[in-house]
């Protein structure tokens, strides 16, 4: 049995086909901040969302496995391949 995306998860994944800020996701999701953040954390745990941190050496956002879960405003987010497949119903 496959797990279905809820509406907020769908909206979050829909808004992060490209690297995006938490503020952008919140605007697109049109749901309370705490709810969206909880869903993002859940999707990170499921491997559907990748956290991106700014790398000064590269001058761009890169994937990071270590991040401050309490300060998600400091990061950017990107849907993973698994997240995109889930979003498009192709798991």
DSSP file (Angstrom, degrees, kcal/mol; ACC not computed):
  #  RESIDUE AA STRUCTURE BP1 BP2  ACC     N-H-->O    O-->H-N    N-H-->O    O-->H-N    TCO  KAPPA ALPHA  PHI   PSI    X-CA   Y-CA   Z-CA
    1    1 A X              0   0    0      0, 0.0     2,-0.3     0, 0.0     0, 0.0   0.000 360.0 360.0 360.0 125.1    0.0    0.0    0.0
    2    2 A X        -     0   0    0      1,-0.0     2,-0.4     0, 0.0     0, 0.0  -0.631 360.0-117.6 -89.9 146.2    1.5    3.3   -1.0
    3    3 A X        -     0   0    0     -2,-0.3     2,-0.2     1,-0.0    -1,-0.0  -0.666  27.0-136.8 -82.6 130.8    1.2    6.4    1.1
    4    4 A X        -     0   0    0     -2,-0.4     2,-0.2     1,-0.1    82,-0.0  -0.605  18.2-115.1 -86.0 146.7   -0.7    9.3   -0.5
    5    5 A X        -     0   0    0     -2,-0.2     2,-0.1    81,-0.2    -1,-0.1  -0.577  26.7-132.4 -74.4 140.8    0.5   12.9   -0.2
    6    6 A X     >  -     0   0    0     -2,-0.2     4,-2.4     1,-0.1     5,-0.2  -0.442  33.1 -96.4 -83.7 173.0   -1.6   15.2    1.7
    7    7 A X  H  > S+     0   0    0      1,-0.2     4,-2.4     2,-0.2     5,-0.2   0.876 123.8  48.5 -60.5 -41.1   -2.5   18.6    0.2
    8    8 A X  H  > S+     0   0    0      2,-0.2     4,-2.8     1,-0.2    -1,-0.2   0.924 111.1  50.1 -67.9 -43.1    0.3   20.5    2.0
    9    9 A X  H  > S+     0   0    0      1,-0.2     4,-2.6     2,-0.2     5,-0.2   0.920 111.4  49.7 -58.9 -43.5    2.9   17.9    1.1
   10   10 A X  H  X S+     0   0    0     -4,-2.4     4,-2.3     1,-0.2    -2,-0.2   0.927 112.3  47.1 -60.8 -45.6    1.7   18.2   -2.6
   11   11 A X  H  X S+     0   0    0     -4,-2.4     4,-1.3     2,-0.2    -2,-0.2   0.894 111.8  50.6 -65.2 -40.3    1.9   22.0   -2.5
   12   12 A X  H >X S+     0   0    0     -4,-2.8     3,-0.7     2,-0.2     4,-0.6   0.959 113.0  44.8 -62.1 -50.8    5.4   21.9   -0.9
   13   13 A X  H >< S+     0   0    0     -4,-2.6     3,-1.0     1,-0.3    -1,-0.2   0.875 109.9  56.9 -61.6 -36.3    6.8   19.5   -3.5
   14   14 A X  H 3< S+     0   0    0     -4,-2.3     3,-0.4     1,-0.2    -1,-0.3   0.805 107.9  48.2 -62.7 -29.5    5.1   21.5   -6.2
   15   15 A X  H << S+     0   0    0     -4,-1.3    -1,-0.2    -3,-0.7     3,-0.2   0.492 106.2  57.6 -92.4  -3.6    7.0   24.6   -5.1
   16   16 A X    <<  +     0   0    0     -3,-1.0    63,-2.9    -4,-0.6    -1,-0.2  -0.148  53.7 118.8-125.6  42.0   10.5   23.1   -4.8
   17   17 A X  S    S+     0   0    0     -3,-0.4     2,-0.3    61,-0.2    -1,-0.2   0.763  91.4  33.3 -67.1 -25.0   11.2   21.7   -8.3
   18   18 A X  S    S-     0   0    0     -3,-0.2     2,-0.2    59,-0.1    61,-0.1  -0.838 117.2 -73.0-122.7 163.6   14.1   24.2   -8.0
   19   19 A X        +     0   0    0     -2,-0.3     2,-0.3    59,-0.1    59,-0.2  -0.389  64.6 173.3 -60.9 124.2   16.0   25.4   -4.9
   20   20 A X  E     -A   77   0A   0     57,-2.2    57,-2.8    -2,-0.2     2,-0.1  -0.942  29.7-112.9-137.8 155.8   13.7   27.6   -2.9
   21   21 A X  E  >  -A   76   0A   0     -2,-0.3     4,-2.0    55,-0.2    55,-0.2  -0.364  31.4-112.4 -80.8 163.1   13.6   29.4    0.5
   22   22 A X  H  > S+     0   0    0     53,-0.7     4,-2.7    50,-0.3     5,-0.2   0.891 118.5  57.8 -61.1 -39.7   11.2   28.5    3.3
   23   23 A X  H  > S+     0   0    0      1,-0.2     4,-2.1     2,-0.2    -1,-0.2   0.910 105.7  49.0 -59.2 -43.0    9.5   31.9    2.8
   24   24 A X  H  > S+     0   0    0      1,-0.2     4,-2.2     2,-0.2    -1,-0.2   0.924 111.3  49.7 -61.9 -44.2    8.7   30.9   -0.8
   25   25 A X  H  X S+     0   0    0     -4,-2.0     4,-2.8     1,-0.2     5,-0.2   0.913 109.5  51.6 -61.4 -43.4    7.4   27.5    0.3
   26   26 A X  H  X>S+     0   0    0     -4,-2.7     4,-1.5     1,-0.2     5,-0.5   0.898 110.1  49.0 -61.7 -41.0    5.2   29.2    2.9
   27   27 A X  H  <5S+     0   0    0     -4,-2.1    -1,-0.2    -5,-0.2    -2,-0.2   0.899 115.6  43.5 -65.1 -40.4    3.7   31.6    0.4
   28   28 A X  H  <5S+     0   0    0     -4,-2.2    -2,-0.2     1,-0.2    -1,-0.2   0.863 111.7  52.5 -73.3 -36.8    3.0   28.7   -2.0
   29   29 A X  H  <5S-     0   0    0     -4,-2.8    -1,-0.2    -5,-0.2    -2,-0.2   0.792  85.4-155.3 -74.1 -27.9    1.6   26.3    0.5
   30   30 A X  T  <5 +     0   0    0     -4,-1.5     2,-0.3    -5,-0.2    -3,-0.1   0.924  53.2 112.3  52.1  50.1   -0.9   28.8    1.9
   31   31 A X  S   <S-     0   0    0     -5,-0.5    -1,-0.2   -23,-0.0    -2,-0.1  -0.928  79.1 -67.5-143.0 163.9   -1.1   27.1    5.3
   32   32 A X     >  -     0   0    0     -2,-0.3     4,-2.3     1,-0.1     3,-0.4  -0.257  45.4-121.4 -57.7 141.4    0.1   28.0    8.8
   33   33 A X  H  > S+     0   0    0      1,-0.2     4,-2.8     2,-0.2     5,-0.2   0.887 110.6  51.8 -49.6 -49.8    3.8   28.2    9.2
   34   34 A X  H  > S+     0   0    0      1,-0.2     4,-2.1     2,-0.2    -1,-0.2   0.872 110.5  48.8 -60.9 -37.9    4.0   25.5   12.0
   35   35 A X  H  > S+     0   0    0     -3,-0.4     4,-2.1     2,-0.2    -1,-0.2   0.925 112.3  47.5 -68.1 -44.8    2.0   23.1    9.8
   36   36 A X  H  X S+     0   0    0     -4,-2.3     4,-2.6     2,-0.2    -2,-0.2   0.919 112.0  50.1 -63.4 -44.0    4.2   23.6    6.8
   37   37 A X  H  X S+     0   0    0     -4,-2.8     4,-2.6    -5,-0.2    -1,-0.2   0.908 109.4  51.4 -62.5 -41.9    7.4   23.3    8.8
   38   38 A X  H  X S+     0   0    0     -4,-2.1     4,-2.1    -5,-0.2    -1,-0.2   0.909 111.4  47.9 -60.5 -41.3    6.1   20.0   10.3
   39   39 A X  H  X S+     0   0    0     -4,-2.1     4,-2.6     2,-0.2    -2,-0.2   0.900 110.2  51.6 -67.5 -40.3    5.4   18.7    6.8
   40   40 A X  H  X S+     0   0    0     -4,-2.6     4,-2.3     2,-0.2    -2,-0.2   0.937 110.0  49.4 -60.8 -45.7    8.8   19.7    5.5
   41   41 A X  H  X S+     0   0    0     -4,-2.6     4,-2.2     1,-0.2    -2,-0.2   0.910 111.4  49.6 -59.4 -42.3   10.5   17.9    8.4
   42   42 A X  H  X S+     0   0    0     -4,-2.1     4,-1.7     1,-0.2    -1,-0.2   0.915 111.6  48.2 -61.9 -43.6    8.4   14.8    7.7
   43   43 A X  H  X>S+     0   0    0     -4,-2.6     5,-2.7     2,-0.2     6,-1.2   0.818 108.7  53.7 -70.9 -30.0    9.3   14.9    4.0
   44   44 A X  H ><5S+     0   0    0     -4,-2.3     3,-1.1     4,-0.2    -1,-0.2   0.939 109.2  49.5 -63.7 -46.7   13.0   15.4    4.8
   45   45 A X  H 3<5S+     0   0    0     -4,-2.2    -2,-0.2     1,-0.3    -1,-0.2   0.839 111.0  49.7 -61.1 -33.9   12.8   12.2    7.0
   46   46 A X  H 3<5S-     0   0    0     -4,-1.7    -1,-0.3    -5,-0.1    -2,-0.2   0.541 116.2-114.8 -83.2  -6.8   11.1   10.3    4.2
   47   47 A X  T <<5S+     0   0    0     -3,-1.1    36,-0.4    -4,-0.5    35,-0.3   0.682  86.3 114.6  83.0  17.5   13.7   11.4    1.7
   48   48 A X  S   <S+     0   0    0     -5,-2.7    32,-2.2    34,-0.2     2,-0.4   0.665  73.1  45.2 -92.0 -19.7   11.4   13.5   -0.4
   49   49 A X  E     -B   79   0A   0     -6,-1.2     2,-0.4    30,-0.3    30,-0.2  -0.987  69.3-151.9-130.2 135.4   13.0   16.8    0.4
   50   50 A X  E     -B   78   0A   0     28,-3.4    28,-1.9    -2,-0.4     2,-0.4  -0.891  15.6-134.3-105.6 134.3   16.7   17.7    0.4
   51   51 A X  E     -B   77   0A   0     -2,-0.4    13,-2.4    13,-0.4     2,-0.5  -0.725  19.9-157.3 -86.5 135.6   18.1   20.5    2.6
   52   52 A X  E     -BC  76  63A   0     24,-3.0    24,-2.4    -2,-0.4     2,-0.3  -0.957   6.5-167.3-118.3 129.4   20.5   22.9    0.9
   53   53 A X  E     - C   0  62A   0      9,-2.7     9,-2.8    -2,-0.5     2,-0.4  -0.855  30.6-103.6-113.5 151.9   23.0   25.0    2.7
   54   54 A X  E     - C   0  61A   0     20,-0.3     2,-0.6    -2,-0.3     7,-0.2  -0.600  29.4-157.1 -78.3 129.2   25.0   27.9    1.3
   55   55 A X  E  >> - C   0  60A   0      5,-2.8     4,-2.8    -2,-0.4     5,-1.2  -0.928   5.4-161.2-108.4 112.9   28.7   27.0    0.5
   56   56 A X  T  45S+     0   0    0     -2,-0.6    -1,-0.1     1,-0.2     5,-0.0   0.843  90.3  56.6 -62.0 -34.4   30.9   30.1    0.5
   57   57 A X  T  45S+     0   0    0      1,-0.2    -1,-0.2     2,-0.1    -2,-0.0   0.890 117.9  32.5 -65.6 -38.9   33.6   28.2   -1.5
   58   58 A X  T  45S-     0   0    0     -3,-0.2    -2,-0.2     2,-0.2    -1,-0.2   0.761  99.9-134.9 -87.5 -28.2   31.2   27.4   -4.3
   59   59 A X  T  <5S+     0   0    0     -4,-2.8     2,-0.3     1,-0.3    -3,-0.2   0.779  74.1  75.5  76.3  28.0   29.1   30.5   -4.0
   60   60 A X  E   <S-C   55   0A   0     -5,-1.2    -5,-2.8    -7,-0.1     2,-0.3  -0.943  90.5 -78.2-156.5 172.7   25.9   28.5   -4.2
   61   61 A X  E     -C   54   0A   0     -2,-0.3     2,-0.3    -7,-0.2    -7,-0.2  -0.666  47.0-178.0 -82.5 135.9   23.5   26.3   -2.3
   62   62 A X  E     -C   53   0A   0     -9,-2.8    -9,-2.7    -2,-0.3     2,-0.0  -0.902  36.4 -83.8-130.1 159.0   24.6   22.6   -2.0
   63   63 A X  E     -C   52   0A   0     -2,-0.3     2,-0.4   -11,-0.2   -11,-0.2  -0.346  46.7-170.5 -61.9 139.5   23.1   19.5   -0.4
   64   64 A X        -     0   0    0    -13,-2.4   -13,-0.4     1,-0.1     3,-0.0  -1.000  25.6-168.8-135.8 136.9   23.7   19.2    3.3
   65   65 A X  S    S+     0   0    0     -2,-0.4     2,-0.6     1,-0.1    -1,-0.1   0.636  80.2  65.8 -92.6 -18.4   23.0   16.3    5.6
   66   66 A X        +     0   0    0    -15,-0.1     2,-0.3     2,-0.0    -1,-0.1  -0.922  65.8 142.8-110.7 121.4   23.7   18.4    8.7
   67   67 A X        -     0   0    0     -2,-0.6     2,-0.9    -3,-0.0     5,-0.1  -0.981  55.2-101.0-153.0 161.0   21.4   21.3    9.4
   68   68 A X    >   -     0   0    0     -2,-0.3     3,-2.0     3,-0.2     6,-0.2  -0.766  26.9-162.0 -89.5 104.2   19.7   23.1   12.3
   69   69 A X  T 3  S+     0   0    0     -2,-0.9     3,-0.4     1,-0.3    -1,-0.2   0.692  89.3  55.6 -60.0 -21.1   16.1   21.7   12.4
   70   70 A X  T 3  S+     0   0    0      1,-0.2    -1,-0.3     2,-0.1     3,-0.1   0.544 108.4  47.2 -90.1  -8.2   15.1   24.7   14.6
   71   71 A X    X   +     0   0    0     -3,-2.0     3,-1.9     1,-0.1    -3,-0.2  -0.411  59.7 149.9-129.9  57.0   16.3   27.3   12.1
   72   72 A X  G >   +     0   0    0     -3,-0.4     3,-1.7     1,-0.3   -50,-0.3   0.681  63.8  76.3 -66.5 -16.6   15.0   26.2    8.7
   73   73 A X  G 3  S+     0   0    0      1,-0.3    -1,-0.3    -3,-0.1   -51,-0.2   0.738  86.3  64.2 -62.8 -21.2   14.8   29.8    7.5
   74   74 A X  G <  S+     0   0    0     -3,-1.9   -20,-0.3    -6,-0.2    -1,-0.3   0.496 102.2  58.4 -80.1  -3.3   18.6   29.6    7.1
   75   75 A X    <   -     0   0    0     -3,-1.7   -53,-0.7   -22,-0.1     2,-0.3  -0.655  69.8-133.2-123.1 173.2   18.3   26.9    4.4
   76   76 A X  E     -AB  21  52A   0    -24,-2.4   -24,-3.0    -2,-0.2     2,-0.3  -0.814  23.0-139.5-120.5 166.0   16.9   26.3    1.0
   77   77 A X  E     -AB  20  51A   0    -57,-2.8   -57,-2.2    -2,-0.3     2,-0.3  -0.948  15.3-175.8-135.1 149.3   15.0   23.2   -0.1
   78   78 A X  E     - B   0  50A   0    -28,-1.9   -28,-3.4    -2,-0.3     2,-0.2  -0.997  30.7-114.9-144.6 135.6   14.8   21.0   -3.2
   79   79 A X  E     - B   0  49A   0    -63,-2.9   -30,-0.3    -2,-0.3     2,-0.1  -0.499  33.9-135.5 -67.6 137.1   12.5   18.1   -4.0
   80   80 A X     >  -     0   0    0    -32,-2.2     4,-2.8    -2,-0.2     5,-0.2  -0.325  28.8 -98.6 -82.3 173.0   14.5   14.8   -4.4
   81   81 A X  H  > S+     0   0    0      1,-0.2     4,-2.6     2,-0.2     5,-0.2   0.922 128.6  50.1 -57.9 -43.4   14.0   12.4   -7.2
   82   82 A X  H  > S+     0   0    0    -35,-0.3     4,-2.3     1,-0.2    -1,-0.2   0.891 110.9  49.6 -62.8 -39.2   11.8   10.3   -4.8
   83   83 A X  H  > S+     0   0    0    -36,-0.4     4,-2.7     2,-0.2    -2,-0.2   0.901 111.2  48.3 -66.5 -41.2    9.9   13.4   -3.9
   84   84 A X  H  X S+     0   0    0     -4,-2.8     4,-2.0     2,-0.2    -2,-0.2   0.904 111.9  49.4 -65.3 -40.9    9.3   14.3   -7.5
   85   85 A X  H  <>S+     0   0    0     -4,-2.6     5,-3.4    -5,-0.2     6,-0.3   0.910 112.4  48.0 -64.4 -41.1    8.2   10.8   -8.4
   86   86 A X  H ><5S+     0   0    0     -4,-2.3     3,-1.4     3,-0.2    -2,-0.2   0.930 110.8  51.5 -61.9 -46.1    5.8   10.9   -5.4
   87   87 A X  H 3<5S+     0   0    0     -4,-2.7    -2,-0.2     1,-0.3    -1,-0.2   0.846 113.5  44.6 -59.8 -36.3    4.5   14.3   -6.5
   88   88 A X  T 3<5S-     0   0    0     -4,-2.0    -1,-0.3    -5,-0.1    -2,-0.2   0.330 115.3-114.1 -93.8   7.3    3.9   13.0  -10.0
   89   89 A X  T < 5S+     0   0    0     -3,-1.4    -3,-0.2    -4,-0.2    -2,-0.1   0.802  83.1 118.0  68.9  29.7    2.3    9.7   -8.8
   90   90 A X      <       0   0    0     -5,-3.4    -4,-0.2    -6,-0.2    -5,-0.1  -0.097 360.0 360.0-119.5  35.0    5.1    7.6  -10.2
   91   91 A X              0   0    0     -6,-0.3    -1,-0.1    -5,-0.2    -5,-0.1   0.531 360.0 360.0 -69.1 360.0    6.5    5.9   -7.2
